[in-house]
Amino acid sequence: MEAAERRRLLAAIHVCKKNACLSDPDYRAVLREVVGLESAADCNPVQLRKLAGHFKSFEKRAAHKNAGDNFYRIIEGTPNWRQKRHIAAMWVELGYRASGLDTRARQQFGASDFTRLTGEDLQTLGRDLAKRLARRGRDRGRDRGRDLRGPG
């Protein structure tokens, strides 16, 4: 692999990282999962191509899922992506603007935006939204959003 191609692939990977709003720990988790390394600079040519392809498909999936005005982009494959999508869906179901998730993350948890939340913060936010939905007569548990109140 020529040095110019290597630089081009590394640049493409880092542009995709930036577009995906991945924090450094999240980025490194993706690297470990895809190529088993902590740094793209340590990749051999085959690993670099694989990583670049993974991040390109990442962007395509994100662009496809990012339809509509009241949608928060959570990229499939990032750490906690299922939990974050579930929280974003509850947020929108409650009638809140998706952009308000960033405000909530900043004010309550001190994170720069919603995608930076992890672990206990995500659990706290998820429990709060589930309680709010329950008070409104909706349940987002195993039923995948069906109304559990029954007839009447």
GUMI-556071 format. One record per residue (C-alpha): residue number from 1; residue in one letter; x, y, z. Coordinates in Angstrom, 3 decimals. Example, Ala and Ser with C-alpha at 12.3 -4.5 7.8 and 13.67 -1.06 7.14 Angstrom:
% residues 2
   n res       c1       c2       c3
   1   A   12.300   -4.500    7.800
   2   S   13.670   -1.060    7.140
***
This chain:
% residues 152
   n res       c1       c2       c3
   1   M    0.000    0.000    0.000
   2   E    1.327    3.372   -0.932
   3   A    1.746    5.983    1.769
   4   A   -0.741    8.259   -0.024
   5   E   -3.447    5.578   -0.029
   6   R   -2.789    4.836    3.642
   7   R   -3.162    8.541    4.513
   8   R   -6.357    8.725    2.428
   9   L   -7.891    5.729    4.244
  10   L   -6.880    7.063    7.677
  11   A   -8.378   10.446    6.801
  12   A  -11.610    8.811    5.581
  13   I  -11.858    6.792    8.806
  14   H  -11.403    9.898   10.947
  15   V  -13.938   11.888    8.923
  16   C  -16.462    9.085    9.449
  17   K  -15.616    9.072   13.181
  18   K  -16.307   12.796   13.349
  19   N  -19.542   12.529   11.330
  20   A  -20.731    9.731   13.597
  21   C  -20.060   11.919   16.679
  22   L  -18.115    9.071   18.268
  23   S  -16.286    9.815   21.481
  24   D  -12.733    8.513   21.683
  25   P  -13.709    5.529   23.904
  26   D  -16.583    4.658   21.540
  27   Y  -14.275    4.931   18.522
  28   R  -11.712    2.660   20.167
  29   A  -14.450    0.153   21.033
  30   V  -15.407    0.013   17.346
  31   L  -11.740   -0.438   16.407
  32   R  -11.378   -3.327   18.855
  33   E  -14.547   -4.943   17.537
  34   V  -13.684   -4.599   13.835
  35   V   -9.892   -5.109   13.702
  36   G   -8.866   -5.966   17.258
  37   L   -6.613   -2.925   17.679
  38   E   -6.735    0.303   19.692
  39   S   -5.531    2.624   16.916
  40   A   -6.151    2.878   13.188
  41   A   -2.498    3.883   12.764
  42   D   -1.501    0.358   13.896
  43   C   -3.569   -1.312   11.164
  44   N   -2.043   -3.189    8.265
  45   P   -3.392   -2.468    4.747
  46   V   -6.063   -5.193    4.884
  47   Q   -7.292   -4.008    8.302
  48   L   -7.367   -0.382    7.130
  49   R   -9.548   -1.276    4.152
  50   K  -11.835   -3.333    6.372
  51   L  -12.118   -0.495    8.882
  52   A  -12.745    2.107    6.176
  53   G  -15.473   -0.105    4.686
  54   H  -17.052   -0.556    8.103
  55   F  -17.177    3.186    8.753
  56   K  -18.523    3.895    5.255
  57   S  -21.354    1.393    5.820
  58   F  -21.857    3.045    9.226
  59   E  -22.498    6.381    7.476
  60   K  -24.857    4.828    4.919
  61   R  -26.954    3.185    7.658
  62   A  -27.065    6.452    9.604
  63   A  -28.111    8.493    6.576
  64   H  -30.843    5.980    5.763
  65   K  -32.193    6.071    9.324
  66   N  -32.016    9.880    9.550
  67   A  -35.337   10.598    7.835
  68   G  -37.812   13.084    9.271
  69   D  -37.493   16.218   11.342
  70   N  -38.136   14.707   14.758
  71   F  -35.492   12.020   14.643
  72   Y  -32.321   11.656   16.674
  73   R  -29.514    9.951   14.767
  74   I  -28.115    6.974   16.673
  75   I  -25.699    4.974   14.568
  76   E  -26.080    1.217   14.611
  77   G  -23.050   -0.512   16.044
  78   T  -21.923    2.256   18.378
  79   P  -21.783    1.399   22.085
  80   N  -25.240    1.292   23.696
  81   W  -26.923    2.075   20.361
  82   R  -30.008   -0.062   21.057
  83   Q  -30.564    1.543   24.455
  84   K  -30.061    5.028   22.990
  85   R  -32.517    4.341   20.157
  86   H  -35.071    3.046   22.645
  87   I  -34.664    6.189   24.766
  88   A  -34.916    8.420   21.681
  89   A  -38.107    6.616   20.619
  90   M  -39.655    7.095   24.078
  91   W  -38.626   10.761   23.994
  92   V  -40.385   11.334   20.669
  93   E  -43.412    9.271   21.762
  94   L  -43.797   11.636   24.698
  95   G  -44.115   14.440   22.180
  96   Y  -40.778   16.099   22.892
  97   R  -38.564   17.494   20.134
  98   A  -35.637   15.187   19.462
  99   S  -33.204   18.094   19.803
 100   G  -34.254   18.380   23.453
 101   L  -32.336   15.185   24.257
 102   D  -29.061   17.110   24.012
 103   T  -30.387   19.795   26.338
 104   R  -31.485   17.169   28.861
 105   A  -28.098   15.416   28.660
 106   R  -26.260   18.708   29.277
 107   Q  -28.465   19.913   32.111
 108   Q  -28.959   16.651   34.014
 109   F  -25.762   14.723   33.322
 110   G  -23.207   17.335   32.212
 111   A  -22.603   15.535   28.881
 112   S  -21.930   17.514   25.714
 113   D  -24.806   15.720   23.963
 114   F  -27.122   12.712   24.275
 115   T  -24.854   10.362   22.298
 116   R  -22.133   10.766   24.950
 117   L  -24.267    9.273   27.741
 118   T  -23.258    5.847   28.999
 119   G  -24.147    3.283   31.637
 120   E  -25.970    4.597   34.671
 121   D  -26.900    7.899   32.995
 122   L  -28.695    6.035   30.190
 123   Q  -30.456    3.823   32.726
 124   T  -31.568    6.843   34.760
 125   L  -32.918    8.625   31.691
 126   G  -34.618    5.472   30.390
 127   R  -36.344    4.805   33.722
 128   D  -37.561    8.393   33.901
 129   L  -39.019    8.294   30.380
 130   A  -40.646    4.901   31.019
 131   K  -42.313    6.333   34.147
 132   R  -43.552    9.327   32.165
 133   L  -45.016    7.025   29.511
 134   A  -46.637    4.865   32.193
 135   R  -48.285    7.934   33.737
 136   R  -49.732    8.700   30.316
 137   G  -51.100    5.173   30.076
 138   R  -48.457    3.754   27.765
 139   D  -45.961    1.004   28.433
 140   R  -42.746    0.512   26.457
 141   G  -41.656   -2.789   28.005
 142   R  -41.654   -6.196   26.379
 143   D  -44.830   -5.381   24.503
 144   R  -42.892   -3.097   22.106
 145   G  -45.281   -0.197   22.663
 146   R  -48.698   -1.914   22.584
 147   D  -51.314   -0.511   24.939
 148   L  -51.577   -2.872   27.941
 149   R  -54.582   -1.243   29.580
 150   G  -57.032   -3.538   27.822
 151   P  -60.526   -2.644   26.646
 152   G  -62.390    0.271   28.091
***
